[in-house]
């Protein structure tokens, strides 16, 4: 800014040092003269240094190297007015250098500079003292010193100086100071807001701009905002916004406006005065794109408060924003999307945007080349569709879901997260969900599941949990190799990510192939660790664990030692024995490919006939294999097929339920070597028999139908297997030392006598010693059967 009002500051000095004597021609000599006892020499030396320093930073550094700084700092307090003035001028110019500012930190100069702001000093001293402070206040250390030495009161006073340079320098210093909260509060307390508002009328744009930037910081404080409003500050800002000559100031003015409208009380008062209406009119007035963009951003900031959103809705702000979605400038459209996003947190506004045609307008922006605009559009759609099925359907009708699926492949994490959130919101409706899936949503979600961005993971896992309720989606996730990254997310310590991952695992575990695949990747072991952690476990993790076990009864039996009546043993079931917690249960295929060992054999179930190799179970097994691997096939078990056939023919037709269980028990007992007296159990050759089977088959896995010398653990599995095949329900419980048993429930009472059934009683089925006997649970006979 051009300096004004300095006619009294005349000097004979030019670009050389003519006022000094001939022997004082060198710079070093000039610096030495700063220690002269003669006031006239001191004044001329300071003036010469000022002129030399004004020519550039190199000159300032040269003076610093010659030791000019310390004597100048002393001379600014000299009793002679001219010496004092010239020393302040020289120091003020030198302080504009970064090297000089660093050197000044070793000198306690701030109190002396602040003292030069007193009314006794002339305008020149004020100008260069404030210029010095403006330079120093860029540094936090100097800010603290200026504040602690009570520099703010005189600086605020000088905002009303008749000299515009003093105004500018003082204002710049205050602007630097109010970046910190204590100075912001102090400016308000010291009455700094009225003079700041007066500077808005300055004829110098740089002063107006600085005043607006300072007010922008000061009005962050609520009390300052109230004072600003009481001083008619909002009206003055609107006057600036209404003046097209001040377009360069509009963006900064709107920042202050946003602060003023932040709390609902202020917004109500300004609204009553017609200020809100004026703001809406300004938003729609043709203007520079950056100013229109700032105006919309102002609305978005105001809408952060729920009370403010209600008032903005009453002013039909949605109409304004929908119109701006079609603006020519991308930055304006982006700002409009951001404002739509915030206003969509208000339920009535969501409906208004839909009724005004705002949703198709936002969907159209998804195809724009601007990454920032696409991000803003996806965020708007995410909020618009949250808990609003009509808006979700509107996005679907505008074919937005097709573009959103493609956005999942994008490089911008925010866009991916927003797109996943929107698709998840929409997928709650079956017709939309099926359409989303038809456009490849599942493969598109696989990569986001590997993201390191928390919000991407939160939204992607939740979206997957909603989509995976469809059988086809689960099969697609399996073939797209998305289960491995999903299981990996169980390791996360991000609570929301973990919750959503558990939900997705729970849904995906509905199918046996996906459950088996997730178990192969260690899902059960990870969930066990989670459920043992006080900080990480939740109802979500417990639900995921239960679902995985229910869909993989082999693993469930190995880990828990219990299968309920509702847990159906089917083809592919195997008993791998008791497995310690947190240890992975190997798959039947993995167990079958191990070298033959001396451990107990793994028994498995396969009722499939030779001409039914591709039954439903086999198809599931094949789907569970990775695409590059050849499907593994189980050994056929003809003996089991025959046993199941006999059971169907001889047992289902029996009318008495107890007799059905007893008959099935005798059938299983006969197949497994007949009854064995308790005292002769140790002579029963089951161990040798199983070893021979392993040797004959050269495998650690043995079809259960080939076992004709089995004890408790084998008979109990066979009993439940056949019972499940013929539609009878019983549980399976593993005991210690090769013990296992089946439990069935009966209601006591005689229906033929119209006796009211009592509570169901639990019985253990004897398969070993007195086949067909039903031992009431907890009785001595039942306990003896369960233990050695």
C-alpha positions, 0 to 999 in steps of 0.5 A: 500500500502506498504510504500517505501523510509523510510530508513532514518526514523530509531527509537530505539523504539520497541513495548514498551517504552524502550527509556524513563526512568523507571518512564515513563512506563505508558501511562498517563505519556507519555501523560504528557511528551508532555508538557515537556520543553526538546526537547529530551523528547518531540521527544521520547514521540511523537514517543512512542505515534505514535507507540502505536496509530498504534496498533489499534483504541482502543489505539487511543481512549485511547490517546484521553481520556488522553488528547494527542490530543491538545498538539500534535496539538501544537507540529506539529509547534515546532521549533525542526525538530525531535519533529515536525516530530514525532508529525505529525506522531502521529497526522496522525495516530490518525486522522484515528480514527472517534472519534479523527476526531470529537474531532479535530473539536474543534481545528483549526489544518488545517492551521498547517497541510497544512503548513507541506506540504511545500518543507522545510519539509522532506518526512516523514512529507509530508507522515503523514501530507497528511495521516492526511488530507486524513482521515479528508477530508472524512468529509464535514466540513474538506473539506471546511477548507482544500479548504479555507486554500489553501490546494489544491496547495501543494497537487497537487504539491505533486502528483509528489512526489518521495514517492508513499505513499505521492502520494497516500495520496495527491491523496486520499485527492484531490479525496475527495475534488473534490466531490464538484464543487468548488474543481473540478474547482480549480483542473483544474485551478491549473494545476492538470490534467497533474500530474493526468494523469502522475499517470496513469503510476504509478507502484502501482494499487491503485494510478492508480485507485485513479487517474482514480476516481479523473479524473472521477470527474474532467472531469465532467466540460467541460473546464477540459474535454478540457484540458484533451483532449489537454493533450492526456488524451483520448489516455492514457485511450485507452492505458489502455483499450488496455492493458489486464494487466490493466483489473481491471482499465478498468471500471473506465477508461471507466467512464472517457471516457464517460465524455470525449465523452459527448459533440458532439465537443469532440466526433468529435475531438476524432473521427477524431483521431480514438478514437471512432473506438478504443472504438468500437473495445474494446466493442467487444473484449472478456473481463471481463463481468464487463468491457464489461458492463462498455464499453456499459454503456459508449456508452449509456452515450455518446448517451444521446446527439442527435448529438452524437447519429447521429455520433454513428449511422454513426459508425454502433453502432447498429451492436455492440449492437445487437451482445451484446444482445446475450452475455452470461453475463446478465449484458452485455445484460442489458447494451446493452438493455439500450444502445439500448433504448437510441440510439432508440431516433434516428429515423434512429437507430430504423430502423437499429435495426429492419433491424439487427434483434434486435427487436426479440433479445430484445423480447426474453429477456422479458422471462429472470429471471432477473428483471433488464434485463426485465426492460431494455428490456421493456424500449428498446421496448418502445423507439423502438416502439414509433412513429414507426409502423414498429417496433411495427409490428416487436414486434407483429410478434415476439409475444412480445405483449403476454409477455408484457401483462403478464409483467403488472402483475409484481412487478417492477413499471418500467417494468409495466410502460414500458410494458404499454407504448409499448402496447400503441404504438403497439395498434395504429394498429387495427390488433395488438390492437385486438390481444393485447385485446385477450390476456387479456390486459384490466384485466391486466391494472386494477391493474396498474390503482391503482398504486402509481407510476406516470409513471405507471399511465401515461403509463397505462391510455394512453394505456387504452385510445388506447385500449378502442376504441374497443367496446369489450374492454370497455365492458371488462373494465366494467366487470373487475371493472376497471372503479372505479380506472379509475375514482379515478385517476381524483382526481390526481394533476399530470398533465400528469396522469390527461390528460391521464385519461380524454382521457381514460374517454372520450373513455370509455364514448362512451358506455352508460353502461360505462358512467352510471357506471362512473357517478355512481362513481362520474366522472361527479362531479369530472370533474365539479370541475376540469373544475372550477379550473384554474390550473387543467382544460384543453381541455382534461377534457372538452372533457371527461365531454362532452362525459360523458354527451352525453352518459348519456342524463338524467344526461346531462339534469339534470345538463345543462338543455339542450338537443340538437337535436342530444341528443336522448332520449331513454328507461331509460331516466329520468328527475330527475329535476335540480341538482346543479353543483358538486352534483351527479345525482342519477341513476334511480334505486337509485331513485326508491328504495327511500321511497316515498316522497313529492317531484316532481315525477321522470318521465322516458321513457320506450317504451319496450314491454312486450315480448321485455324485453331483448332489447338492452337498457335492455342489456346495463342496465344489463351490467352496474350493478355490477356482484354480483347484480340482474339487475334492470328492469323498469316498463312497459309503455303501454300508451307510446308504444301506443302513439309512434305507433300512432305517427309513423302511423299518422305523418311520412307520412305527407309531410309538415315539419311544419305540422308534428311538429304541428301534433305531438304537438297536439298529445302530448297535447291531451295525457297530458290533452289538451290545457289550457288557460294561465289565467286558468293554475293555476286551472289545476290539474297536482300536484294532479294528479302526487301525486295520481300516486305516491301513486298508484305506491308507487314509486317516479318514474313514467312512462311518459305515465301514466301522463294525466295531465301534464304541460310544463316540462312533455309535453316537455319531452314527445314531444322530446321522441316521436320525437326521436322515429319516427326520428324527431329532436328537442331540449329540454330546461329547464326553471324556475318554471316547464317550459320547451320547445322544439325548432325546426329549419326551413329554410324560403323560398319556394322550389317549387318556387326555392327560395334560403333557408335563414339562419335557423330560430328557433321556439318554439313549443306550447304544452300547450295553442295553440297546434301546434303553432310555436313561432319564438324564441325571439318574445313576444309570445315565451318569454311569453311561456318560462316565467310566 
